[in-house]
Amino acid sequence: MFLIGLGVTLSAVAQEDEQYAALAFVVLRDYNGKPVKNASVIMHPVRKNGKQKNSGLQLKTNTEGKTSFDGVPYGPLRVQVLAQGFQTFGEDYVVNKPEMEITIKLKRPQGQYSVYEDHPEQKQEDKKDESKPDDQKPEQKPEQKPQ
């Protein structure tokens, strides 16, 4: 009985030692600083080895781009933000103060890179290769015809 009582007491003390923070998030557009409403802010606690724990919490921003949560345990926290029409945001933070405000600036989606389009940086590299003697040019494999 004594060992069971000691175990319960130690676990209660350990829970009392754990500190919690109040986090406030502000989600803004990167290009003009205006708030992003209805963005999903997802918080995942992170283990010491850098992997996410299975638990997590999802919040939604209001019309001012703000959301908050009181009761986040101190330690590493992975934050992801998803909003329609914006790139997905993800970053790890260390919760180490009783109150923290995190401002997140979302970017517009970037165009996809296509090998079928002209790219200015590629043309410059091609010109550099043309100015080199044949023995310094990168080797090109001959085309193989299907058999």
N, CA, C and O atoms as a GROMACS GRO file, in nm:
protein
  588
    1MET      N    1   0.082  -0.119   0.000
    1MET     CA    2   0.000   0.000   0.000
    1MET      C    3   0.087   0.126   0.000
    1MET      O    4   0.055   0.226  -0.064
    2PHE      N    5   0.196   0.117   0.074
    2PHE     CA    6   0.283   0.233   0.083
    2PHE      C    7   0.339   0.270  -0.054
    2PHE      O    8   0.345   0.388  -0.090
    3LEU      N    9   0.380   0.168  -0.133
    3LEU     CA   10   0.436   0.194  -0.266
    3LEU      C   11   0.332   0.254  -0.360
    3LEU      O   12   0.364   0.342  -0.440
    4ILE      N   13   0.208   0.208  -0.352
    4ILE     CA   14   0.103   0.264  -0.436
    4ILE      C   15   0.078   0.410  -0.400
    4ILE      O   16   0.064   0.495  -0.487
    5GLY      N   17   0.072   0.438  -0.270
    5GLY     CA   18   0.053   0.576  -0.224
    5GLY      C   19   0.168   0.667  -0.267
    5GLY      O   20   0.146   0.781  -0.306
    6LEU      N   21   0.291   0.614  -0.260
    6LEU     CA   22   0.408   0.690  -0.302
    6LEU      C   23   0.402   0.718  -0.452
    6LEU      O   24   0.435   0.829  -0.495
    7GLY      N   25   0.362   0.620  -0.532
    7GLY     CA   26   0.350   0.637  -0.678
    7GLY      C   27   0.248   0.743  -0.714
    7GLY      O   28   0.273   0.826  -0.802
    8VAL      N   29   0.132   0.742  -0.649
    8VAL     CA   30   0.027   0.841  -0.674
    8VAL      C   31   0.076   0.980  -0.636
    8VAL      O   32   0.050   1.077  -0.708
    9THR      N   33   0.145   0.991  -0.523
    9THR     CA   34   0.196   1.120  -0.477
    9THR      C   35   0.300   1.174  -0.575
    9THR      O   36   0.296   1.293  -0.609
   10LEU      N   37   0.392   1.090  -0.621
   10LEU     CA   38   0.495   1.134  -0.715
   10LEU      C   39   0.435   1.179  -0.848
   10LEU      O   40   0.479   1.278  -0.905
   11SER      N   41   0.335   1.108  -0.898
   11SER     CA   42   0.274   1.148  -1.025
   11SER      C   43   0.198   1.280  -1.010
   11SER      O   44   0.196   1.361  -1.102
   12ALA      N   45   0.136   1.302  -0.895
   12ALA     CA   46   0.067   1.429  -0.870
   12ALA      C   47   0.166   1.544  -0.863
   12ALA      O   48   0.140   1.652  -0.915
   13VAL      N   49   0.281   1.522  -0.799
   13VAL     CA   50   0.385   1.625  -0.790
   13VAL      C   51   0.441   1.654  -0.929
   13VAL      O   52   0.465   1.769  -0.963
   14ALA      N   53   0.462   1.550  -1.008
   14ALA     CA   54   0.515   1.569  -1.144
   14ALA      C   55   0.419   1.651  -1.228
   14ALA      O   56   0.462   1.736  -1.307
   15GLN      N   57   0.289   1.628  -1.214
   15GLN     CA   58   0.191   1.705  -1.289
   15GLN      C   59   0.187   1.850  -1.244
   15GLN      O   60   0.166   1.940  -1.325
   16GLU      N   61   0.208   1.874  -1.114
   16GLU     CA   62   0.208   2.010  -1.063
   16GLU      C   63   0.330   2.087  -1.114
   16GLU      O   64   0.323   2.208  -1.134
   17ASP      N   65   0.443   2.018  -1.137
   17ASP     CA   66   0.566   2.082  -1.184
   17ASP      C   67   0.556   2.121  -1.331
   17ASP      O   68   0.627   2.212  -1.375
   18GLU      N   69   0.471   2.055  -1.407
   18GLU     CA   70   0.459   2.086  -1.549
   18GLU      C   71   0.397   2.224  -1.565
   18GLU      O   72   0.294   2.255  -1.504
   19GLN      N   73   0.460   2.306  -1.647
   19GLN     CA   74   0.414   2.443  -1.666
   19GLN      C   75   0.335   2.452  -1.796
   19GLN      O   76   0.362   2.380  -1.892
   20TYR      N   77   0.238   2.541  -1.797
   20TYR     CA   78   0.153   2.560  -1.913
   20TYR      C   79   0.156   2.707  -1.954
   20TYR      O   80   0.175   2.796  -1.872
   21ALA      N   81   0.136   2.729  -2.084
   21ALA     CA   82   0.141   2.865  -2.138
   21ALA      C   83   0.010   2.897  -2.210
   21ALA      O   84  -0.065   2.809  -2.250
   22ALA      N   85  -0.013   3.027  -2.225
   22ALA     CA   86  -0.125   3.077  -2.306
   22ALA      C   87  -0.064   3.127  -2.437
   22ALA      O   88   0.017   3.219  -2.437
   23LEU      N   89  -0.104   3.064  -2.548
   23LEU     CA   90  -0.052   3.103  -2.679
   23LEU      C   91  -0.156   3.180  -2.757
   23LEU      O   92  -0.274   3.145  -2.757
   24ALA      N   93  -0.112   3.286  -2.822
   24ALA     CA   94  -0.199   3.365  -2.910
   24ALA      C   95  -0.134   3.365  -3.048
   24ALA      O   96  -0.014   3.387  -3.061
   25PHE      N   97  -0.213   3.339  -3.149
   25PHE     CA   98  -0.165   3.335  -3.287
   25PHE      C   99  -0.230   3.448  -3.367
   25PHE      O  100  -0.348   3.477  -3.351
   26VAL      N  101  -0.150   3.510  -3.453
   26VAL     CA  102  -0.200   3.609  -3.548
   26VAL      C  103  -0.155   3.563  -3.686
   26VAL      O  104  -0.035   3.550  -3.710
   27VAL      N  105  -0.250   3.539  -3.776
   27VAL     CA  106  -0.219   3.491  -3.910
   27VAL      C  107  -0.248   3.603  -4.009
   27VAL      O  108  -0.361   3.652  -4.020
   28LEU      N  109  -0.143   3.644  -4.083
   28LEU     CA  110  -0.152   3.757  -4.175
   28LEU      C  111  -0.110   3.717  -4.315
   28LEU      O  112  -0.038   3.618  -4.334
   29ARG      N  113  -0.154   3.795  -4.415
   29ARG     CA  114  -0.107   3.778  -4.552
   29ARG      C  115   0.034   3.838  -4.560
   29ARG      O  116   0.057   3.948  -4.511
   30ASP      N  117   0.126   3.766  -4.620
   30ASP     CA  118   0.265   3.810  -4.630
   30ASP      C  119   0.278   3.937  -4.713
   30ASP      O  120   0.359   4.025  -4.680
   31TYR      N  121   0.202   3.948  -4.820
   31TYR     CA  122   0.220   4.056  -4.917
   31TYR      C  123   0.155   4.188  -4.878
   31TYR      O  124   0.194   4.291  -4.932
   32ASN      N  125   0.055   4.188  -4.786
   32ASN     CA  126  -0.006   4.316  -4.749
   32ASN      C  127  -0.036   4.330  -4.599
   32ASN      O  128  -0.085   4.434  -4.556
   33GLY      N  129  -0.008   4.227  -4.521
   33GLY     CA  130  -0.026   4.236  -4.376
   33GLY      C  131  -0.170   4.227  -4.327
   33GLY      O  132  -0.195   4.246  -4.208
   34LYS      N  133  -0.266   4.198  -4.417
   34LYS     CA  134  -0.406   4.187  -4.375
   34LYS      C  135  -0.431   4.050  -4.313
   34LYS      O  136  -0.364   3.953  -4.348
   35PRO      N  137  -0.528   4.042  -4.220
   35PRO     CA  138  -0.554   3.915  -4.152
   35PRO      C  139  -0.613   3.809  -4.244
   35PRO      O  140  -0.680   3.840  -4.343
   36VAL      N  141  -0.586   3.683  -4.210
   36VAL     CA  142  -0.642   3.568  -4.283
   36VAL      C  143  -0.746   3.504  -4.191
   36VAL      O  144  -0.712   3.447  -4.088
   37LYS      N  145  -0.874   3.515  -4.230
   37LYS     CA  146  -0.978   3.456  -4.146
   37LYS      C  147  -1.000   3.310  -4.182
   37LYS      O  148  -0.975   3.268  -4.295
   38ASN      N  149  -1.046   3.235  -4.085
   38ASN     CA  150  -1.080   3.095  -4.100
   38ASN      C  151  -0.961   3.006  -4.138
   38ASN      O  152  -0.979   2.901  -4.199
   39ALA      N  153  -0.840   3.047  -4.100
   39ALA     CA  154  -0.721   2.964  -4.122
   39ALA      C  155  -0.716   2.859  -4.011
   39ALA      O  156  -0.752   2.888  -3.897
   40SER      N  157  -0.671   2.740  -4.043
   40SER     CA  158  -0.654   2.634  -3.943
   40SER      C  159  -0.515   2.642  -3.884
   40SER      O  160  -0.416   2.634  -3.957
   41VAL      N  161  -0.508   2.657  -3.755
   41VAL     CA  162  -0.380   2.656  -3.683
   41VAL      C  163  -0.376   2.524  -3.606
   41VAL      O  164  -0.458   2.500  -3.518
   42ILE      N  165  -0.280   2.440  -3.641
   42ILE     CA  166  -0.272   2.306  -3.583
   42ILE      C  167  -0.145   2.298  -3.498
   42ILE      O  168  -0.035   2.327  -3.546
   43MET      N  169  -0.162   2.258  -3.373
   43MET     CA  170  -0.049   2.248  -3.279
   43MET      C  171  -0.025   2.101  -3.248
   43MET      O  172  -0.117   2.027  -3.212
   44HIS      N  173   0.102   2.059  -3.262
   44HIS     CA  174   0.142   1.922  -3.228
   44HIS      C  175   0.257   1.929  -3.128
   44HIS      O  176   0.361   1.987  -3.159
   45PRO      N  177   0.242   1.871  -3.010
   45PRO     CA  178   0.357   1.860  -2.920
   45PRO      C  179   0.464   1.772  -2.988
   45PRO      O  180   0.432   1.681  -3.064
   46VAL      N  181   0.590   1.801  -2.958
   46VAL     CA  182   0.702   1.729  -3.021
   46VAL      C  183   0.782   1.659  -2.912
   46VAL      O  184   0.811   1.717  -2.808
   47ARG      N  185   0.818   1.532  -2.939
   47ARG     CA  186   0.900   1.456  -2.844
   47ARG      C  187   1.044   1.506  -2.848
   47ARG      O  188   1.081   1.585  -2.935
   48LYS      N  189   1.125   1.458  -2.755
   48LYS     CA  190   1.266   1.498  -2.751
   48LYS      C  191   1.343   1.454  -2.874
   48LYS      O  192   1.442   1.516  -2.911
   49ASN      N  193   1.298   1.345  -2.938
   49ASN     CA  194   1.367   1.297  -3.058
   49ASN      C  195   1.323   1.372  -3.185
   49ASN      O  196   1.370   1.340  -3.294
   50GLY      N  197   1.235   1.472  -3.171
   50GLY     CA  198   1.193   1.553  -3.285
   50GLY      C  199   1.069   1.504  -3.356
   50GLY      O  200   1.024   1.568  -3.451
   51LYS      N  201   1.013   1.392  -3.313
   51LYS     CA  202   0.892   1.340  -3.377
   51LYS      C  203   0.768   1.393  -3.307
   51LYS      O  204   0.767   1.415  -3.186
   52GLN      N  205   0.663   1.412  -3.385
   52GLN     CA  206   0.535   1.460  -3.331
   52GLN      C  207   0.471   1.356  -3.243
   52GLN      O  208   0.480   1.236  -3.270
   53LYS      N  209   0.408   1.402  -3.137
   53LYS     CA  210   0.326   1.311  -3.056
   53LYS      C  211   0.194   1.290  -3.131
   53LYS      O  212   0.160   1.366  -3.221
   54ASN      N  213   0.122   1.186  -3.094
   54ASN     CA  214  -0.004   1.155  -3.163
   54ASN      C  215  -0.114   1.257  -3.134
   54ASN      O  216  -0.209   1.270  -3.211
   55SER      N  217  -0.102   1.327  -3.024
   55SER     CA  218  -0.205   1.425  -2.989
   55SER      C  219  -0.180   1.556  -3.063
   55SER      O  220  -0.070   1.582  -3.111
   56GLY      N  221  -0.283   1.636  -3.071
   56GLY     CA  222  -0.272   1.766  -3.136
   56GLY      C  223  -0.401   1.843  -3.116
   56GLY      O  224  -0.500   1.789  -3.065
   57LEU      N  225  -0.400   1.970  -3.156
   57LEU     CA  226  -0.516   2.054  -3.139
   57LEU      C  227  -0.528   2.147  -3.259
   57LEU      O  228  -0.428   2.203  -3.304
   58GLN      N  229  -0.648   2.162  -3.310
   58GLN     CA  230  -0.672   2.249  -3.425
   58GLN      C  231  -0.759   2.367  -3.382
   58GLN      O  232  -0.861   2.349  -3.316
   59LEU      N  233  -0.716   2.486  -3.420
   59LEU     CA  234  -0.789   2.609  -3.391
   59LEU      C  235  -0.822   2.678  -3.524
   59LEU      O  236  -0.758   2.651  -3.625
   60LYS      N  237  -0.920   2.767  -3.522
   60LYS     CA  238  -0.956   2.846  -3.641
   60LYS      C  239  -0.941   2.994  -3.607
   60LYS      O  240  -0.974   3.037  -3.496
   61THR      N  241  -0.890   3.072  -3.704
   61THR     CA  242  -0.875   3.215  -3.680
   61THR      C  243  -1.008   3.287  -3.701
   61THR      O  244  -1.093   3.241  -3.777
   62ASN      N  245  -1.023   3.401  -3.632
   62ASN     CA  246  -1.144   3.482  -3.647
   62ASN      C  247  -1.123   3.582  -3.762
   62ASN      O  248  -1.026   3.571  -3.837
   63THR      N  249  -1.213   3.678  -3.776
   63THR     CA  250  -1.204   3.774  -3.887
   63THR      C  251  -1.082   3.864  -3.876
   63THR      O  252  -1.040   3.924  -3.976
   64GLU      N  253  -1.024   3.874  -3.756
   64GLU     CA  254  -0.903   3.954  -3.738
   64GLU      C  255  -0.776   3.869  -3.754
   64GLU      O  256  -0.665   3.918  -3.732
   65GLY      N  257  -0.792   3.741  -3.793
   65GLY     CA  258  -0.678   3.652  -3.811
   65GLY      C  259  -0.620   3.602  -3.681
   65GLY      O  260  -0.505   3.556  -3.678
   66LYS      N  261  -0.696   3.609  -3.572
   66LYS     CA  262  -0.646   3.573  -3.440
   66LYS      C  263  -0.714   3.448  -3.385
   66LYS      O  264  -0.831   3.422  -3.411
   67THR      N  265  -0.637   3.374  -3.308
   67THR     CA  266  -0.690   3.262  -3.230
   67THR      C  267  -0.595   3.240  -3.113
   67THR      O  268  -0.480   3.284  -3.117
   68SER      N  269  -0.642   3.171  -3.009
   68SER     CA  270  -0.556   3.149  -2.893
   68SER      C  271  -0.597   3.022  -2.820
   68SER      O  272  -0.706   2.968  -2.840
   69PHE      N  273  -0.506   2.976  -2.734
   69PHE     CA  274  -0.534   2.859  -2.652
   69PHE      C  275  -0.454   2.871  -2.524
   69PHE      O  276  -0.334   2.900  -2.526
   70ASP      N  277  -0.520   2.847  -2.413
   70ASP     CA  278  -0.457   2.853  -2.281
   70ASP      C  279  -0.441   2.711  -2.231
   70ASP      O  280  -0.538   2.636  -2.224
   71GLY      N  281  -0.320   2.672  -2.196
   71GLY     CA  282  -0.297   2.537  -2.144
   71GLY      C  283  -0.203   2.455  -2.230
   71GLY      O  284  -0.212   2.333  -2.231
   72VAL      N  285  -0.112   2.520  -2.302
   72VAL     CA  286  -0.014   2.449  -2.384
   72VAL      C  287   0.107   2.418  -2.296
   72VAL      O  288   0.165   2.509  -2.237
   73PRO      N  289   0.146   2.290  -2.285
   73PRO     CA  290   0.261   2.257  -2.200
   73PRO      C  291   0.392   2.316  -2.254
   73PRO      O  292   0.411   2.325  -2.375
   74TYR      N  293   0.479   2.354  -2.163
   74TYR     CA  294   0.611   2.404  -2.203
   74TYR      C  295   0.684   2.295  -2.281
   74TYR      O  296   0.662   2.176  -2.260
   75GLY      N  297   0.770   2.338  -2.373
   75GLY     CA  298   0.851   2.246  -2.451
   75GLY      C  299   0.833   2.270  -2.599
   75GLY      O  300   0.770   2.368  -2.639
   76PRO      N  301   0.888   2.182  -2.682
   76PRO     CA  302   0.880   2.200  -2.827
   76PRO      C  303   0.737   2.181  -2.878
   76PRO      O  304   0.663   2.094  -2.832
   77LEU      N  305   0.700   2.264  -2.976
   77LEU     CA  306   0.566   2.260  -3.034
   77LEU      C  307   0.577   2.283  -3.184
   77LEU      O  308   0.639   2.380  -3.228
   78ARG      N  309   0.516   2.195  -3.262
   78ARG     CA  310   0.513   2.211  -3.408
   78ARG      C  311   0.381   2.277  -3.445
   78ARG      O  312   0.274   2.230  -3.407
   79VAL      N  313   0.390   2.387  -3.519
   79VAL     CA  314   0.272   2.462  -3.560
   79VAL      C  315   0.260   2.455  -3.712
   79VAL      O  316   0.355   2.483  -3.784
   80GLN      N  317   0.142   2.417  -3.758
   80GLN     CA  318   0.110   2.417  -3.901
   80GLN      C  319  -0.009   2.508  -3.922
   80GLN      O  320  -0.101   2.511  -3.839
   81VAL      N  321  -0.008   2.582  -4.032
   81VAL     CA  322  -0.120   2.669  -4.064
   81VAL      C  323  -0.164   2.639  -4.207
   81VAL      O  324  -0.083   2.641  -4.300
   82LEU      N  325  -0.293   2.612  -4.222
   82LEU     CA  326  -0.352   2.582  -4.352
   82LEU      C  327  -0.462   2.683  -4.380
   82LEU      O  328  -0.547   2.708  -4.295
   83ALA      N  329  -0.460   2.741  -4.499
   83ALA     CA  330  -0.564   2.834  -4.540
   83ALA      C  331  -0.578   2.825  -4.691
   83ALA      O  332  -0.479   2.817  -4.764
   84GLN      N  333  -0.701   2.826  -4.736
   84GLN     CA  334  -0.727   2.814  -4.880
   84GLN      C  335  -0.667   2.935  -4.951
   84GLN      O  336  -0.685   3.049  -4.909
   85GLY      N  337  -0.594   2.908  -5.060
   85GLY     CA  338  -0.533   3.014  -5.139
   85GLY      C  339  -0.395   3.055  -5.091
   85GLY      O  340  -0.340   3.153  -5.142
   86PHE      N  341  -0.338   2.983  -4.992
   86PHE     CA  342  -0.206   3.016  -4.940
   86PHE      C  343  -0.120   2.891  -4.928
   86PHE      O  344  -0.171   2.780  -4.920
   87GLN      N  345   0.013   2.912  -4.927
   87GLN     CA  346   0.104   2.800  -4.904
   87GLN      C  347   0.087   2.750  -4.761
   87GLN      O  348   0.059   2.829  -4.670
   88THR      N  349   0.104   2.621  -4.741
   88THR     CA  350   0.100   2.564  -4.607
   88THR      C  351   0.223   2.612  -4.530
   88THR      O  352   0.334   2.616  -4.583
   89PHE      N  353   0.201   2.650  -4.406
   89PHE     CA  354   0.309   2.699  -4.320
   89PHE      C  355   0.338   2.594  -4.214
   89PHE      O  356   0.245   2.531  -4.163
   90GLY      N  357   0.463   2.574  -4.181
   90GLY     CA  358   0.499   2.483  -4.074
   90GLY      C  359   0.631   2.525  -4.011
   90GLY      O  360   0.728   2.555  -4.080
   91GLU      N  361   0.633   2.528  -3.880
   91GLU     CA  362   0.756   2.562  -3.809
   91GLU      C  363   0.748   2.511  -3.666
   91GLU      O  364   0.640   2.498  -3.608
   92ASP      N  365   0.865   2.482  -3.609
   92ASP     CA  366   0.872   2.439  -3.469
   92ASP      C  367   0.906   2.558  -3.380
   92ASP      O  368   0.987   2.643  -3.417
   93TYR      N  369   0.842   2.563  -3.263
   93TYR     CA  370   0.864   2.667  -3.165
   93TYR      C  371   0.895   2.602  -3.032
   93TYR      O  372   0.862   2.486  -3.010
   94VAL      N  373   0.957   2.677  -2.942
   94VAL     CA  374   0.980   2.631  -2.805
   94VAL      C  375   0.892   2.717  -2.715
   94VAL      O  376   0.910   2.838  -2.706
   95VAL      N  377   0.799   2.653  -2.648
   95VAL     CA  378   0.711   2.722  -2.554
   95VAL      C  379   0.786   2.728  -2.421
   95VAL      O  380   0.810   2.626  -2.357
   96ASN      N  381   0.823   2.851  -2.380
   96ASN     CA  382   0.904   2.866  -2.260
   96ASN      C  383   0.866   2.988  -2.177
   96ASN      O  384   0.939   3.026  -2.086
   97LYS      N  385   0.751   3.048  -2.207
   97LYS     CA  386   0.702   3.165  -2.131
   97LYS      C  387   0.555   3.143  -2.099
   97LYS      O  388   0.487   3.069  -2.170
   98PRO      N  389   0.505   3.205  -1.994
   98PRO     CA  390   0.363   3.187  -1.958
   98PRO      C  391   0.267   3.240  -2.065
   98PRO      O  392   0.156   3.189  -2.080
   99GLU      N  393   0.310   3.344  -2.139
   99GLU     CA  394   0.227   3.398  -2.246
   99GLU      C  395   0.315   3.424  -2.368
   99GLU      O  396   0.421   3.485  -2.356
  100MET      N  397   0.271   3.376  -2.483
  100MET     CA  398   0.347   3.396  -2.607
  100MET      C  399   0.250   3.434  -2.718
  100MET      O  400   0.139   3.382  -2.726
  101GLU      N  401   0.295   3.526  -2.804
  101GLU     CA  402   0.218   3.559  -2.924
  101GLU      C  403   0.303   3.524  -3.044
  101GLU      O  404   0.419   3.565  -3.054
  102ILE      N  405   0.247   3.447  -3.134
  102ILE     CA  406   0.318   3.402  -3.254
  102ILE      C  407   0.248   3.461  -3.375
  102ILE      O  408   0.129   3.438  -3.397
  103THR      N  409   0.323   3.538  -3.454
  103THR     CA  410   0.269   3.596  -3.577
  103THR      C  411   0.318   3.514  -3.695
  103THR      O  412   0.437   3.488  -3.709
  104ILE      N  413   0.225   3.474  -3.779
  104ILE     CA  414   0.255   3.390  -3.895
  104ILE      C  415   0.211   3.464  -4.020
  104ILE      O  416   0.098   3.511  -4.029
  105LYS      N  417   0.303   3.473  -4.116
  105LYS     CA  418   0.272   3.539  -4.243
  105LYS      C  419   0.266   3.434  -4.353
  105LYS      O  420   0.365   3.367  -4.383
  106LEU      N  421   0.147   3.422  -4.411
  106LEU     CA  422   0.126   3.322  -4.517
  106LEU      C  423   0.156   3.382  -4.654
  106LEU      O  424   0.125   3.498  -4.682
  107LYS      N  425   0.218   3.300  -4.738
  107LYS     CA  426   0.254   3.342  -4.873
  107LYS      C  427   0.156   3.285  -4.974
  107LYS      O  428   0.090   3.184  -4.949
  108ARG      N  429   0.147   3.352  -5.087
  108ARG     CA  430   0.066   3.300  -5.198
  108ARG      C  431   0.134   3.176  -5.255
  108ARG      O  432   0.256   3.160  -5.240
  109PRO      N  433   0.058   3.090  -5.320
  109PRO     CA  434   0.121   2.973  -5.382
  109PRO      C  435   0.215   3.015  -5.494
  109PRO      O  436   0.188   3.112  -5.565
  110GLN      N  437   0.323   2.942  -5.510
  110GLN     CA  438   0.419   2.968  -5.617
  110GLN      C  439   0.382   2.884  -5.739
  110GLN      O  440   0.319   2.779  -5.727
  111GLY      N  441   0.421   2.932  -5.855
  111GLY     CA  442   0.397   2.855  -5.977
  111GLY      C  443   0.481   2.729  -5.978
  111GLY      O  444   0.587   2.722  -5.915
  112GLN      N  445   0.433   2.630  -6.050
  112GLN     CA  446   0.508   2.506  -6.060
  112GLN      C  447   0.620   2.521  -6.162
  112GLN      O  448   0.605   2.593  -6.261
  113TYR      N  449   0.730   2.453  -6.139
  113TYR     CA  450   0.845   2.457  -6.229
  113TYR      C  451   0.823   2.353  -6.338
  113TYR      O  452   0.794   2.237  -6.309
  114SER      N  453   0.836   2.395  -6.461
  114SER     CA  454   0.818   2.303  -6.573
  114SER      C  455   0.943   2.301  -6.659
  114SER      O  456   1.002   2.405  -6.686
  115VAL      N  457   0.984   2.183  -6.701
  115VAL     CA  458   1.100   2.171  -6.789
  115VAL      C  459   1.066   2.215  -6.931
  115VAL      O  460   1.155   2.234  -7.013
  116TYR      N  461   0.938   2.232  -6.961
  116TYR     CA  462   0.895   2.271  -7.094
  116TYR      C  463   0.890   2.422  -7.113
  116TYR      O  464   0.865   2.469  -7.224
  117GLU      N  465   0.914   2.497  -7.008
  117GLU     CA  466   0.915   2.643  -7.017
  117GLU      C  467   1.058   2.694  -7.017
  117GLU      O  468   1.148   2.627  -6.966
  118ASP      N  469   1.079   2.814  -7.074
  118ASP     CA  470   1.210   2.877  -7.072
  118ASP      C  471   1.235   2.935  -6.933
  118ASP      O  472   1.146   2.995  -6.872
  119HIS      N  473   1.357   2.917  -6.885
  119HIS     CA  474   1.396   2.969  -6.754
  119HIS      C  475   1.523   3.051  -6.772
  119HIS      O  476   1.622   2.998  -6.822
  120PRO      N  477   1.523   3.178  -6.734
  120PRO     CA  478   1.639   3.265  -6.754
  120PRO      C  479   1.768   3.210  -6.694
  120PRO      O  480   1.874   3.221  -6.755
  121GLU      N  481   1.761   3.151  -6.574
  121GLU     CA  482   1.883   3.099  -6.512
  121GLU      C  483   1.941   2.982  -6.590
  121GLU      O  484   2.063   2.963  -6.591
  122GLN      N  485   1.857   2.904  -6.656
  122GLN     CA  486   1.904   2.791  -6.736
  122GLN      C  487   1.976   2.840  -6.861
  122GLN      O  488   2.076   2.782  -6.901
  123LYS      N  489   1.926   2.947  -6.923
  123LYS     CA  490   1.990   3.003  -7.043
  123LYS      C  491   2.130   3.052  -7.011
  123LYS      O  492   2.221   3.035  -7.093
  124GLN      N  493   2.150   3.112  -6.895
  124GLN     CA  494   2.282   3.161  -6.857
  124GLN      C  495   2.379   3.044  -6.840
  124GLN      O  496   2.495   3.055  -6.881
  125GLU      N  497   2.334   2.935  -6.782
  125GLU     CA  498   2.420   2.817  -6.766
  125GLU      C  499   2.455   2.757  -6.901
  125GLU      O  500   2.568   2.713  -6.921
  126ASP      N  501   2.359   2.756  -6.995
  126ASP     CA  502   2.385   2.702  -7.128
  126ASP      C  503   2.490   2.786  -7.199
  126ASP      O  504   2.577   2.731  -7.268
  127LYS      N  505   2.484   2.917  -7.184
  127LYS     CA  506   2.583   3.005  -7.247
  127LYS      C  507   2.722   2.980  -7.191
  127LYS      O  508   2.820   2.982  -7.265
  128LYS      N  509   2.731   2.957  -7.059
  128LYS     CA  510   2.861   2.929  -6.997
  128LYS      C  511   2.918   2.800  -7.054
  128LYS      O  512   3.038   2.792  -7.081
  129ASP      N  513   2.834   2.698  -7.072
  129ASP     CA  514   2.881   2.570  -7.126
  129ASP      C  515   2.928   2.586  -7.270
  129ASP      O  516   3.025   2.521  -7.309
  130GLU      N  517   2.864   2.670  -7.350
  130GLU     CA  518   2.901   2.688  -7.489
  130GLU      C  519   3.037   2.755  -7.502
  130GLU      O  520   3.107   2.731  -7.600
  131SER      N  521   3.075   2.837  -7.406
  131SER     CA  522   3.203   2.907  -7.413
  131SER      C  523   3.320   2.820  -7.369
  131SER      O  524   3.435   2.858  -7.389
  132LYS      N  525   3.294   2.703  -7.312
  132LYS     CA  526   3.400   2.613  -7.268
  132LYS      C  527   3.449   2.528  -7.385
  132LYS      O  528   3.372   2.498  -7.477
  133PRO      N  529   3.578   2.489  -7.383
  133PRO     CA  530   3.626   2.394  -7.485
  133PRO      C  531   3.555   2.260  -7.469
  133PRO      O  532   3.503   2.230  -7.362
  134ASP      N  533   3.552   2.181  -7.575
  134ASP     CA  534   3.480   2.054  -7.575
  134ASP      C  535   3.522   1.960  -7.463
  134ASP      O  536   3.439   1.887  -7.409
  135ASP      N  537   3.649   1.960  -7.427
  135ASP     CA  538   3.694   1.868  -7.322
  135ASP      C  539   3.649   1.909  -7.182
  135ASP      O  540   3.661   1.830  -7.088
  136GLN      N  541   3.597   2.033  -7.164
  136GLN     CA  542   3.548   2.078  -7.034
  136GLN      C  543   3.396   2.076  -7.023
  136GLN      O  544   3.342   2.097  -6.915
  137LYS      N  545   3.326   2.052  -7.134
  137LYS     CA  546   3.180   2.050  -7.131
  137LYS      C  547   3.132   1.923  -7.060
  137LYS      O  548   3.199   1.820  -7.067
  138PRO      N  549   3.019   1.929  -6.995
  138PRO     CA  550   2.966   1.807  -6.932
  138PRO      C  551   2.932   1.704  -7.038
  138PRO      O  552   2.885   1.736  -7.147
  139GLU      N  553   2.958   1.577  -7.001
  139GLU     CA  554   2.929   1.469  -7.097
  139GLU      C  555   2.780   1.453  -7.118
  139GLU      O  556   2.702   1.460  -7.023
  140GLN      N  557   2.743   1.431  -7.243
  140GLN     CA  558   2.604   1.403  -7.274
  140GLN      C  559   2.593   1.260  -7.322
  140GLN      O  560   2.674   1.214  -7.403
  141LYS      N  561   2.496   1.191  -7.272
  141LYS     CA  562   2.478   1.052  -7.312
  141LYS      C  563   2.411   1.047  -7.448
  141LYS      O  564   2.318   1.124  -7.474
  142PRO      N  565   2.458   0.959  -7.536
  142PRO     CA  566   2.392   0.947  -7.667
  142PRO      C  567   2.251   0.891  -7.650
  142PRO      O  568   2.223   0.811  -7.562
  143GLU      N  569   2.164   0.937  -7.738
  143GLU     CA  570   2.025   0.886  -7.731
  143GLU      C  571   2.022   0.740  -7.772
  143GLU      O  572   2.090   0.697  -7.865
  144GLN      N  573   1.943   0.666  -7.699
  144GLN     CA  574   1.928   0.523  -7.732
  144GLN      C  575   1.792   0.506  -7.796
  144GLN      O  576   1.691   0.556  -7.747
  145LYS      N  577   1.792   0.433  -7.906
  145LYS     CA  578   1.666   0.406  -7.976
  145LYS      C  579   1.606   0.279  -7.918
  145LYS      O  580   1.677   0.184  -7.887
  146PRO      N  581   1.472   0.278  -7.905
  146PRO     CA  582   1.407   0.156  -7.855
  146PRO      C  583   1.428   0.040  -7.952
  146PRO      O  584   1.431   0.060  -8.074
  147GLN      N  585   1.443  -0.077  -7.898
  147GLN     CA  586   1.469  -0.194  -7.982
  147GLN      C  587   1.342  -0.265  -8.018
  147GLN      O  588   1.346  -0.366  -8.088
   0.00000   0.00000   0.00000
